[in-house]
Amino acid sequence: MLEEVGLEYETHPINIMEDDQFAPDFLKISPNNKIPAIVDRDTGQSVMETGAILMYLADKTGKFMVKDGPEYWETIEWLMWQMGGFGPMLGQAHHFLRFNPEVSEYASNRYGTETRRLYGVLDKRLEGRDYIVGDYSIADIAAWPWASRFEWQNIDLNEFPNVKRWYVDIASRPAVIAGCKVPKDVGPIPMPA
């Protein structure tokens, strides 16, 4: 989002494998000890949680979210869909399908099935439209990074052609390409076969 809106920013990587998220200075910004979190150097306002950060930046810049009307509420609705479903469930799929595949057959089946269902919801939503709501918006910006780990979730994007089209389109955006290298370059954006 920061690349998309063109705001200058400075990153402070938080290594969750070394428990950086529990440092007192970080907890002042993010009491829930989760990333991401931001501090607006113009105002001093700190904001935690991805959805809130995206809404804050959209409001600050006037970009990627209409101000009112039905499209405003659709954007909020799909942002909340990502916050409450797509992100958390795909995160669990990462855990049980990629990092701990033999730990629990029940968990692997549960999160694998729910992940496929959510991709189906997104695929249906994208039928006949370029983006989740109207023009490219914070709903897309929130959902796309989770989809970018489709391989970790054992998802073949060819089974979800509308998601695949949307995913590839967003992956080609210069701001997305630049943003995927922050805070460090981990290689090319995964692309479906």
N, C-alpha and C positions, 0 to 999 in steps of 0.2 A: 504494500500500500504506500509506503514512504517513497519507493521508487516511482510508482504510478503518479503520485501527486506532486512529485518534484521538490519536496521539502528537503532541506539539508538535515542530516542526522548523523549521530555518532553512535556506534554500537558498543555495547559492553557485554561480551559473551558470558553466559551463565552455564557452567559445566555441571549439569545435573548428576553426572557420574561421580563428581567430587563434592557434592552437596553444597555447591555455591548458592543454591536457592534458599538456604537457611541462614545466610550471612545477614546480620542485623541491618546493614544498609539496604540490602535488597528487600528484606521484609518490610521496611518502611514504605517501599513502593508497591510491593505485592505481598500483602499479609497472608495470602493463600499459598505462598511460596511456589507459584507456578509462573512459567514463561508463556508468552511475552508480557512485558510491562514497559511502559514508556514514561518519560518525564518531558513535558513540553517546556523547553527552555525559554520560550517567549512569555509563558504565563505562570510557570511553576507547577502547573497541574500535572499530577501523576495519574495514570490510568492503567489498570490491570485488566486481564481477560480480553481475549482476541476480539470478541464481538463488540465490547465496549470501546476498545481501541479503534476498531474500524469505524464505528459510528462517530467517535470523537474526531477522527481525522477527516471523515466525510463532511462533518459539520464545519470544521475549521476551514476546509479548503473549498467547500461547495462542489465537490466532485464525487462521482460514483454512488450517489444516492439522491433521488429527488426529494424535495422538501416536504411535500404533502400529497394528499389524494390517495387513490387506490394503489398506485405503484409504490408509494412510500410504505404502505402497510404490507404489500406483497414482499418487498425487500426485507422488512423486519421479520416477516413470517419465515422466509427462506433462510435468513441469517440464523434465526432461532432453531430451525430444522437442523442446520449444520451444527450449531452449538450443542443441542440436546441429543442429536442422533448420529449424524454422519461422522462428526469428529470423534466423539467418545467411543462409538461402536467400532470404527475403523482402528482406533488406538488399541482397543482390546484385541481386535483381529491381529494387529502387529504383534502384540505380546504373545498370543497363544498360537498363531500360525507360523510366525517367523522365529521368534526368540525362544519360545518354550513349546515346540510342537508336540512333544510327547508327554507333557505334564498332565493334561486333562482332555480326554476324548470328548467329554461333555462340553467343556468350554470351547474347544476347537470347533465342534459342530455348531454350538450356539452362536458364537461370534462370526463364524464363516457364513452361516445361513442368514444372519441379520445383515451382514455386510452385503451379500448378494441382493437381499431385499431392498436395501437402501440405494444401491446402484440402480436397481430397477425403478425405484421412485424417481431418481434423478433422470434416468433415461426417458421415462414417460414425460417428465416436466420439460425436457429439452426438445421433445418432438415438435418440429415446426417452428422452433425459435433458436436464435443464436446463443442467447445467454439465459440464465435462470429467470431473471426479471428484466424485461425491457432491454436497455443497453447494458453493457458490461458494468457491474456494480459490486458493492461490498459483499453481496451474496456469492458471487463468483470468486471473489478474492478470498473469502473464507473457506469455500469448499474445495477449490482447486488443489491446494497443497496436500490435502488428505488423499485426493485421487492420484496425486503424483507418486504415491507409494502403492499403486495397484498391484505390483508384483509381490510386495510384502503381504498383501491380503489374498493372494492366490486368485486374483481377478484377471480375466482375459477381457480387455476392453473391446475386443471384436464382438463379444456377446452383447455389448451395450453400445450400438453404433452411434446413438445421439451423444452419449457421454464421450465416446472416442473423438468424435468431430469437435466437440466443445473443448475437450482436453488439449488436443493438438493445436487448435486455434489459439488458446490462451498460452500454451507453451511457447508460441512463436512471438509473443509480445516482448519488445525490448526491455520493458521494466520488469517483467517476470524473469527473463533470462538474467538480468542484473541482480534482482532480488534473491534469486536462488544461489548466488555466490556469497551471500551475507549470512552469518558473520564470517564463514570461510567457504571457499570453493570446494565442493565435494564431488565435482565432476559434472558431466552433462546431465541434463534433465532426462529422466527415463521416458522413452517413447515406446508406444505399443507396436507390435509387429504388424 
